[in-house]
């Protein structure tokens, strides 16, 4: 992903592309190393505890993905 010049504000579209790229990288890593799933769940629980009740939407969404979805559906991001 190409970064915008340092003195320019990043667009909403750029931020969306960055978020998608990060989600895809996470999904690929979990597919390659399924044992990391429990580690990811533990870290996410800690992050949620630290921010409760103001938990950012992406963390809530990842909580749903990691705790509720079948792995095959989680990996569709990659």
MIMIZA-686062 format. One line per field, with one value per atom (N, C-alpha, C, O): atom name; x, y, z. Coordinates in steps of 0.1 Angstrom, whole numbers, plus 5000, padded with zeros to 4 digits. Last residue first. Example, Ala and Ser with C-alpha at 12.3 -4.5 7.8 and 13.67 -1.06 7.14 Angstrom:
BEGIN
atomo <- N:CA:C:O:N:CA:C:O
px <- 5128:5137:5129:5134:5132:5123:5132:5142
py <- 4978:4989:5000:5011:4943:4955:4967:4967
pz <- 5071:5071:5079:5080:5078:5078:5078:5085
***
This chain:
BEGIN
atomo <- N:CA:C:O:N:CA:C:O:N:CA:C:O:N:CA:C:O:N:CA:C:O:N:CA:C:O:N:CA:C:O:N:CA:C:O:N:CA:C:O:N:CA:C:O:N:CA:C:O:N:CA:C:O:N:CA:C:O:N:CA:C:O:N:CA:C:O:N:CA:C:O:N:CA:C:O:N:CA:C:O:N:CA:C:O:N:CA:C:O:N:CA:C:O:N:CA:C:O:N:CA:C:O:N:CA:C:O:N:CA:C:O:N:CA:C:O:N:CA:C:O:N:CA:C:O:N:CA:C:O:N:CA:C:O:N:CA:C:O:N:CA:C:O:N:CA:C:O:N:CA:C:O:N:CA:C:O:N:CA:C:O:N:CA:C:O:N:CA:C:O:N:CA:C:O:N:CA:C:O:N:CA:C:O:N:CA:C:O:N:CA:C:O:N:CA:C:O:N:CA:C:O:N:CA:C:O:N:CA:C:O:N:CA:C:O:N:CA:C:O:N:CA:C:O:N:CA:C:O:N:CA:C:O:N:CA:C:O:N:CA:C:O:N:CA:C:O:N:CA:C:O:N:CA:C:O:N:CA:C:O:N:CA:C:O:N:CA:C:O:N:CA:C:O:N:CA:C:O:N:CA:C:O:N:CA:C:O:N:CA:C:O:N:CA:C:O:N:CA:C:O:N:CA:C:O:N:CA:C:O:N:CA:C:O:N:CA:C:O:N:CA:C:O:N:CA:C:O:N:CA:C:O:N:CA:C:O:N:CA:C:O:N:CA:C:O:N:CA:C:O
px <- 4914:4928:4928:4938:4888:4895:4908:4912:4881:4877:4883:4884:4886:4897:4893:4902:4862:4871:4882:4887:4851:4845:4854:4855:4868:4867:4861:4866:4862:4875:4875:4880:4830:4838:4851:4851:4827:4826:4834:4844:4830:4818:4818:4811:4855:4848:4835:4830:4866:4874:4866:4870:4844:4850:4857:4856:4838:4828:4834:4831:4863:4858:4848:4848:4863:4873:4869:4871:4843:4841:4850:4846:4854:4842:4840:4836:4875:4878:4866:4867:4862:4870:4873:4874:4849:4841:4850:4846:4864:4863:4856:4858:4847:4855:4853:4842:4841:4843:4852:4862:4839:4828:4830:4822:4869:4855:4850:4858:4896:4888:4873:4866:4906:4912:4904:4905:4889:4889:4895:4890:4899:4885:4883:4877:4925:4922:4908:4906:4920:4927:4924:4922:4907:4900:4906:4900:4928:4916:4908:4903:4946:4950:4938:4937:4930:4935:4938:4935:4927:4915:4919:4912:4954:4946:4934:4931:4959:4966:4959:4958:4941:4939:4946:4941:4953:4939:4937:4931:4977:4977:4963:4962:4972:4974:4975:4973:4972:4959:4961:4952:4990:4993:4981:4979:4978:4991:4994:5001:4955:4954:4966:4966:4967:4959:4957:4956:4978:4987:4979:4985:4955:4966:4974:4977:4943:4936:4946:4946:4962:4959:4952:4956:4961:4974:4971:4977:4934:4939:4952:4953:4935:4926:4931:4931:4953:4957:4948:4954:4938:4951:4956:4961:4916:4914:4927:4928:4930:4923:4921:4923:4938:4948:4942:4948:4914:4923:4933:4937:4904:4897:4906:4906:4923:4922:4915:4919:4917:4930:4930:4936:4891:4893:4907:4908:4896:4889:4891:4892:4931:4917:4910:4916:4954:4950:4935:4927:4967:4958:4954:4952:5002:4988:4980:4984:5029:5021:5007:5000:5039:5038:5030:5024:5018:5029:5028:5016:5005:5004:5016:5023:5019:5016:5014:5021:5006:5013:5009:4997:5008:5000:5009:5019
py <- 4868:4867:4864:4863:4868:4881:4880:4889:4842:4848:4861:4866:4832:4833:4839:4841:4830:4840:4842:4854:4808:4821:4832:4842:4788:4790:4804:4810:4789:4793:4796:4806:4802:4790:4796:4806:4828:4824:4811:4808:4835:4830:4823:4814:4846:4837:4831:4821:4860:4850:4841:4830:4877:4868:4857:4845:4891:4883:4872:4861:4904:4895:4886:4874:4920:4909:4899:4887:4938:4929:4917:4906:4950:4942:4933:4921:4962:4952:4944:4932:4980:4969:4959:4947:4998:4988:4977:4966:5001:5004:4994:4982:5003:4994:4998:4998:5017:5023:5015:5019:5007:5002:5008:5006:4989:4988:5001:5005:4989:4999:5000:5009:4966:4979:4991:5002:4946:4949:4963:4971:4945:4949:4953:4963:4937:4950:4954:4966:4911:4921:4935:4944:4899:4900:4911:4919:4899:4907:4909:4920:4881:4895:4904:4915:4858:4863:4877:4885:4855:4857:4863:4871:4851:4863:4866:4877:4827:4838:4851:4861:4811:4812:4824:4832:4813:4818:4820:4830:4801:4816:4821:4831:4777:4778:4792:4794:4781:4781:4781:4786:4795:4791:4791:4800:4802:4795:4789:4779:4815:4803:4795:4783:4836:4826:4814:4803:4850:4844:4834:4823:4857:4848:4842:4830:4874:4862:4852:4840:4895:4887:4874:4863:4904:4899:4890:4880:4913:4902:4896:4884:4934:4923:4911:4900:4951:4946:4933:4923:4957:4950:4944:4933:4970:4958:4950:4938:4993:4984:4970:4960:5005:5000:4990:4980:5011:5001:4996:4984:5029:5017:5006:4995:5050:5043:5030:5020:5057:5051:5044:5033:5067:5055:5049:5036:5089:5078:5065:5054:5100:5100:5088:5078:5117:5104:5104:5108:5148:5140:5128:5128:5154:5153:5144:5135:5153:5165:5165:5175:5129:5131:5142:5142:5115:5123:5127:5127:5081:5095:5103:5099:5050:5060:5073:5076:5022:5034:5044:5046:4988:5000:5012:5013
pz <- 5037:5031:5017:5011:5046:5044:5037:5030:5050:5037:5035:5024:5075:5066:5053:5044:5088:5092:5082:5080:5076:5073:5077:5070:5086:5072:5068:5059:5114:5109:5094:5089:5122:5118:5112:5105:5146:5132:5131:5138:5173:5168:5155:5152:5180:5190:5184:5190:5159:5166:5175:5177:5152:5142:5149:5146:5175:5170:5160:5160:5178:5189:5183:5186:5156:5156:5167:5166:5164:5152:5152:5149:5186:5188:5176:5178:5172:5182:5185:5187:5155:5149:5160:5156:5175:5167:5161:5161:5207:5193:5185:5187:5237:5229:5214:5210:5263:5250:5241:5237:5288:5279:5265:5256:5280:5283:5291:5299:5274:5268:5272:5269:5288:5289:5284:5290:5278:5292:5294:5302:5251:5254:5269:5272:5254:5249:5252:5255:5265:5273:5268:5275:5243:5256:5265:5271:5225:5222:5235:5237:5237:5235:5233:5239:5235:5248:5247:5256:5207:5216:5229:5234:5199:5194:5203:5206:5212:5216:5212:5219:5197:5211:5217:5225:5171:5174:5188:5192:5168:5172:5175:5181:5157:5171:5177:5189:5129:5136:5152:5158:5108:5122:5131:5139:5084:5084:5098:5098:5093:5085:5085:5086:5107:5114:5106:5112:5085:5096:5104:5107:5070:5064:5075:5074:5089:5085:5079:5081:5090:5102:5098:5103:5064:5069:5081:5083:5063:5054:5059:5059:5081:5083:5075:5080:5067:5080:5084:5088:5044:5043:5056:5056:5056:5049:5048:5050:5066:5075:5069:5075:5042:5052:5061:5064:5030:5024:5033:5033:5049:5047:5040:5044:5045:5058:5057:5063:5019:5022:5035:5036:5023:5014:5017:5017:5038:5044:5036:5041:5034:5031:5038:5042:5055:5048:5046:5055:5048:5055:5047:5035:5042:5037:5046:5052:5048:5052:5047:5049:5037:5052:5056:5067:5011:5015:5030:5035:5018:5013:5017:5026:5008:5018:5012:5002:4992:4991:5001:5003:5000:5000:5000:5008
***
